[in-house]
């Protein structure tokens, strides 16, 4: 999961650098007034999102499998714990 996040951040930073270069070279128009930094960040975000979606597909699938395994393991632990509690409760009621 950390790997996917870092790769996504890397794509965003790369797009940010490219957009910044394009804005300051005059190829892409600047933002209005003092909003230039926000304009650059927003444009980089809009460009990096579809790139990340396509390029990081396999990595995203791996990350989702890790999350699914973790959730399954937690569910199994909760069920096992609940089963032990039920067994202890049944024994206490049988003795009491």
Phi, psi and omega in degrees: 000319179295322180298314179299316181298317179293323178294319179296317177297321178297319178296318179297315180296320176298315178295322178298317179295318180294314180296318178301316178297319180293321180292315183282345173271351176093004179288319179251138182295150178282162175287172180278130175059236182267011182272012184300317179297318178295319178300315181296314181296317180295317179295320178295321178295317180295325180283321185286333183299307180292329177296314179298320181300320182278312188288324186261023183301312182295319180294323178294321177296319177298317180296319180292327175295320177299316180296317180297318178297318179298317180296317178299318180296319179294320177298318179297319178296319179294318179295320179295319179295317179296321178297320178293320178295318179297318180296316179296319178296317179297319179295319179295322180289325180291325180280331185271000000 
